[in-house]
Amino acid sequence: MRIDKVKEIGQQLNIIRNKGRQEFLETSPNNFSKIIHDYSDNKKGFIIWKNMLEERIL
């Protein structure tokens, strides 16, 4: 990973720490996608969330 990418990630994490997740989401960050977690069924909701995460990682 290039040093500029590491700095960019650090800046994004600082926005989340200092201003919150919503502020970060409003900046429309590049290469970012949100995965919604369905809390209606604890066990199944996590499995669906995990599968969606794995799809985006690969």
RAMOMO-V658646 format. One record per pair of residues at least 6 apart in sequence whose ideal C-beta (glycine too) atoms are under 6 Angstrom apart, sorted by the first residue. I is the first residue (numbers start at 1). J is the second residue. Records with the same first field share a line. If there is no record, write none. Layout:
I=J, J
This chain:
15=24
16=24
35=49, 52, 53
37=45, 49
38=45
39=45
